[in-house]
Amino acid sequence: MDEKVLIKSGIRKIGFALVTQVLILGCSLVTSIIVPKYMEKEMYGQWQIYYFYLNYINFVTLGYNDGLVLKYGGMKREDLPVEKIRSGNFIMLCLSIVISVIGMIFVKLLDIPGSDRFIFSMLLASMPFVCVFNIILSFFLAVNEQEKYNIINFLSRFLATIGYCVLLVTGVSGYIPMIGVDYGVRVLIAVVCIVIGVYFWHGRKAGWGEGFGVVRENCKSGILITMGALCASFAPLSGRVVLEHKASLSEYASFSFAMSILSLIVTFTNAAGIVFFPMLKRLDTQDMPQYYGKIKNVYNNLIFGALFCYVPAVLVIKYYVVEYVEVLEYVYLIVAICIPLGKLQVLITPYMKAYRLEKEYFVVNLISAVCVLVCDTLVYSLTNSVFGVALMTLIVYESWSLILERYIKGKMGINRTECGKEVGILLFFAILAFSGNLIIFAAGYFLGALLLVYKYRKHRRNSEN
């Protein structure tokens, strides 16, 4: 494909993704800032426990959705073996229902506290609808219909936000009705996915044998990607698991609130990563390395802007969500995690998927998750400090991201490294934020921006000469 056409298409899709992510960001501001303001801290903590584990029921597809993206990514809709796909999709839906029912039976039989029993029952009941959602959105990614992917994602967040606001306005702010709203929205969005993606469900189907073949093949190739993605999402959040079991519910709620700020900040890096993978899939393998620098520039710009979000975050905590003012002690460390996390979203994950490094992707993310979890557990056990957990998460995750970037560059034959520059930016940000003075931070940040612009122009002039 012509480079100009590819870049133009990529820019258009990134632009559309960014617009929808801005809208999603507005919804996230409500759930991350307004909701905790009007919920009791303990109730908010219970709700966050539900939301934390909600990320991991994606495993219900057993890698099927990631496998189909790997297999069919870059293909046109009319070129897909749709009859086999429809059979495979139906089998996966039936399998998710079976897993959901068996799981709920086990929860009922086990001696689990009432609040946890309700949370896990609702998570299990969500599985079939999450399965439909993931499968349809994965097909939209595979056939390069990312606009539909982004619209459905936004609709899901928007409807949930409306539901939360209705509860808050009517004075119903417990975690049980909040989870009920989330469940209702997931059911509705699953129906929407079936209607919009009816092509992938309704119509002539292949036999059961061919359907099971599709499921087996996609699960086999995608299970490592799914498990790797779960580990990747778990690593920066490992501190929440440690605090859930070792700290008070109030401390857990505060740390979860700080992590929700990080989720807001990395909204755009996540959107960019989703766009870049199918773009890379359309390239020949030998052409991928030359785009690494271009994508890295996008990452640098996104991260530089993301770090400045520390200023409005501090203002909101100081003057609006004052119940969580204790997080100011370590929130700058949480914000700084966007540097390694953004790199994994924008650069490392798309390239590892594009190069079909499924096994390596799973192994490196598993090691990352285990390292962060073990280190966070040791630090909290020795210091009983939430600050220590935040600091250790940042150190381990940043170190591991540098190792991974060096690994993927080695695969592409790129010898140039920028570890010193990245670590320097991180330390510069941490020192400015540690001062506790937003005026000093803003002044230092502005000077840093001028320096980066100067170095960029100097590098561009040297390249032209």
DAKA-V566045 format. One line per field, one symbol per residue. phi: phi as a letter, one per 40 degrees, with the letter a starting at -180 (. if undefined). psi: psi as a letter, one per 30 degrees, with the letter a starting at -180 (. if undefined). burial: + if it has 16 or more other ideal C-beta (glycine too) atoms within 10 Angstrom, else -. A space follows every 50 residues. Layout:
phi = ???
psi = ???
burial = ???
This chain:
phi = .cccccccccccccccccccccccccccccccbcdccbbcdccccccccd cccccbcccccfgdcccccccbdgccdccccccccdcccccccccccccc cccccccccccbddccccccccccccdcccdcdccccccccccgbcccdc ccdcdccccccdccccccccgbbccccccccccdcccccccdccccbddc bchcbccccccccccccccccbccccccccccccdcbddccccdcbbccc ccccccccccccdcccdcccccccccccccccccdcccdcccccccccdd cccccccccdccccccccbbcccbcccccbccccccccccccccccbccd cccccfcccccccccccdccccccccccccccbfbcdcccccdccccccc ccccccccccccgcccbbcccccccccccccccccgbccccccccccccc ccccccccccccccc
psi = kkeeeeeeeeeeeeeeeeeeeeeeeeeeeeffeeefegkkeeeeeeeeee eefefgfffffhfeeeeeeeefkflleffkieeeeeeeeeeeeeeeeeee eeeeeeeeelikleeeeeeeeeeeffeeeeeeeeeeeeeeeeghifeeee eeeeeeeeeeeeeeeeeeeggjglfeeeeeeeeeeeeeeeeeeeeehfef ekakllleeeeeeeeeeeeeffeeeeeeeeeefeefgeeeeeeeffllee eeeeeeeeffeeeeegeeeeeeeeeeefeefflleffeeffeeeeeeeee eeeeeefffeefeeeeeefdiffgffffegfeeeefffeeeeeeeedeee eeeeghheeeeeeeeeeeeeeeeeeeeeeeeefhkeeeeeeeeeeeeeee eeeeeeeeeeefgjfklheeeeeeeeeeeeeeeffgjfeeeeeeeeeeee eeeeeeeeeeeeee.
burial = --------++--++-+++-++-+++-++-+++++++--+-+-++++++++ ++-+--++++++++++++++++++-----+-++++++++-+++-++--++ --++--+----------+++++++++++++++++++++++++++++-+++ +++++++++++-+++-++----+-+-+++-+++-++--++-+++--+--+ +---++----+--++-+++-++++++++++++++++++++++++--+-++ ++++++++++++++++-++++++++++++++-+----+--++--+--+++ -+++-+++++--++-++---+-++-++--+++++++++++++++++++++ +++++-++-+++-+++-++-+++-+++-++-----+-+++++++-+++-+ ++-++--++------------+--++-++--++----+--+--++--+-- ---------------
